[in-house]
Amino acid sequence: MKSQVEIKDKKMIDEILNSVEYGTLALCSDNKPYSVPVNFVYNENIIYFHGAKKGKTKDYIKENNLASLSVVEPYSVIQSYFSSESGLACPATYFYKSVSCDGKIEFVLDYEEKVKALQLLMQKLQPEGKYLPLDNEVYQKHINVTEVFKLNIDELKGKLKLGQHLPKERFDMIIEYLNNRGYEIDKKTIEQMQANKVEENI
C-alpha cells in the first residue's frame, strides 16, 4: 500500500469499523474463493458476525478459517474533468475510506459470548434501543439456533483516498465541481476532503 493513502491513525480505523454497517467477508476453501456481505460489529480487536447453522459460509470456514473482511465508507465519484482539463479519462476516480481485517475465524460456542456479540451488534445497528436486552430468556431459543462467528484480527490496514495529496489547484477544482453538483454525498465528501487535506499542499 502506498504510504500516502495508508491510514496510520488507529482512531480513524476504529471509527470506520464502528460506523460502517456491513463488510465483505472473503473466504477460500479447496482453492475456491467465496465472498459474502455481512453485518458486523467490532470489539477489542475482534469482528463479530452471525449467520445460519448450516450453509456455504460455515462450510468454508470449517475447511479453512483464514479470512479477510473488507469495509468501505463511500464518498463521491470524481469525474475526470473535475480535476483536469486534459480531456483524458485517467483523472476519473472514486473517493473513500476503507479498512481490511485479516485473521482467523472461530465459532462462538459460549452462550454468554454469543449474547454479548449479538447485543453489541444491536447497539450498533439500533442505537436508539427499543428492544428487550439479548440476555432476556425470551431469546434463548433464537440464540441457540444462530451461529455466531468471531474474526480474531491479526492484521488491520486502512486506506484513505480523498484527494489529500493533490496539488491545491486540482484539490480546489474538485471542491468547486462537487459544490456545483451539490449531492448530499458531495457535501460529505467536501467536509472529509477539507478535514484530511495534507497541510503541506495547501
N, C-alpha and C positions, 0 to 999 in steps of 0.2 A: 504494500500500500504506500502511495506517495505520502511523505510526511506532511505536505501542505494541506492534505484533506483529512488526515487522521485526527480523530478526536482524542486528545490526551487528557481532557478533564473528566475524571471519573464521575463527578457530579452530573455532568451533562449526559453521560451514558446512562446513568441511573434514571434521570428524568425521562429520557426517551423510553426506556423499558417500562417505566411506571405509568406512562401516558398512552402509549400505543396499545390498541385493543387486541390486535392479533398479529401473528407472525407466520412465516412459512417454515415448517419443520422438514428438514432434508434427512432422509434415511437411505440406507443401502443394504441389501441382502443378496447373497449369491451373485454379486456383481450387477445387480439390477437396482437402479436408483428409483426412489419414490419420494414425492414431496406432498405435504398436506397442510392446509391452513389450520391454525389452532388459536383459540383464545388462550391466554396465559397470564400468569402473574409472577412477578419477580420478587424474591425474598431471600436475603442473605446468601447471595451467590448461587441461588437455585431458581430454576424456572419450573413452575408447576403448571400442568395442564391435565385435562381429563378426557376420557373417551369411553368407548364400548369395551366390554369384557372380551368380545370376540371381534375380529376384523383384521384388515390388512395392516393397519398401523401397529397393532400389538404383535402380529406375526413377524413383521420386520424387526421390531425391537427385540423380540425373543431370540432372533437369529444373530442380530448384530446391534448392540446397544450404543455404538458410536453415532452421534447425531450432531446436527448443526441447525440452529434456529436463526433465521434472518428476519429482522424487524425494520420497517421503513416508515419514517414520518415524512409524508409527501408535501412538496411545495409546488411552485409554478413550473409549467413547461415554458422554456425560454426559446422563442423563435429565433432563427438565425439572424434576422435583421434587427433584433432587439439590442444587439451589441456590436454590430458590424455593418458597414455599408459596402462590403466587398461583393455582395451578391452570391457568395459561396454558402453551401449548406453547412459547412463544418462548425460554425459557431453555435448551431442549434444544440440545446442541451436541456437538462432537467435538474431542478434544484431539490435537495432532500437532505435529511439526516438518516443514518442507518446504523444498526448495530448487529453484529453477528456473534452468536454464543455457541462455542464448540465444547463438547463434553460427552459424558456417558449418561444414559437414561436408566433409571431404576423404577421398578414398580413400587408404589407406596402401599405397604401391607398393613401398617399400623393404623387402626381406625382413627385414633386421635389426630394423627398427622394428616389423614385424609380430610377430616373435619376442618383442620387448620387451613389446608390448601384451598378447599372449596370456599371457606369463609373469606380468605384473602381475595379470591377471585371475585366473589360477590361484592366485596368492599371496593374493588377496583372498577367493576362494571356497573354497579348500582350504589354509588357512594351516598345517595340520599337515604339508604336504608329501606324501611317499609317492608320488611320481611322478618320472619322468625329466625333467630340465630341458628346456624347449622348444627350446633350441639344439642338442639331440641330433639327429643326421641322420635318425633314425627318423621324425621328424615332418615332414620336408621336403615329402613328397607332400601330406600333410593341410593343411599351412600354405599351400601353393601353390593349393589349391582352395578356400581360405577367404577371404572378403572381410573385411578389417579396415577399420573406419572410425574417423575421429577428429573429434570436435566441438571446434573451437577456440572457447573461450568468450570472448565479447565482453562479456556482462553476466551477473552472478551475483547472485541475490537469495534471501534466506532468510526464512522466516516461522515464528514460534513462537506456538503457541496452547496454553497450559497454565494458563489462569486467572490468569496472573501479575499482572494489573491489577485483579482483582476485590477488592471490599472484604473485609476479614478475616472477617466473619461468613459471607459466601457461600463464600469460599475454604475455611474450616474445615468448613462444612456439606458441601461436596463431598468433602473428605477423609474425613469420617465415613462418608458413604454408600459411598465406594469401599472403605474398610476393612471395612465390614459385608458388602459383596458379595464381596470377597476373591479375585477372579480374579487370575491371575498378572500380567495386563496392568494391573490396577488397582494392584498393588503397585509396578510400574514407573512408573505414572503418578504415584502419590503421591511417589515419590522425585524425579521430574523437576519436579513442581509445587513441592516444597519447595526444590529446588536453583535454580529460576528465578524464585521469588517476588520481586516488586519490593519492596525493603526499606521504602519509604515507606508501603506499605499494610499492613504487618504490625502 
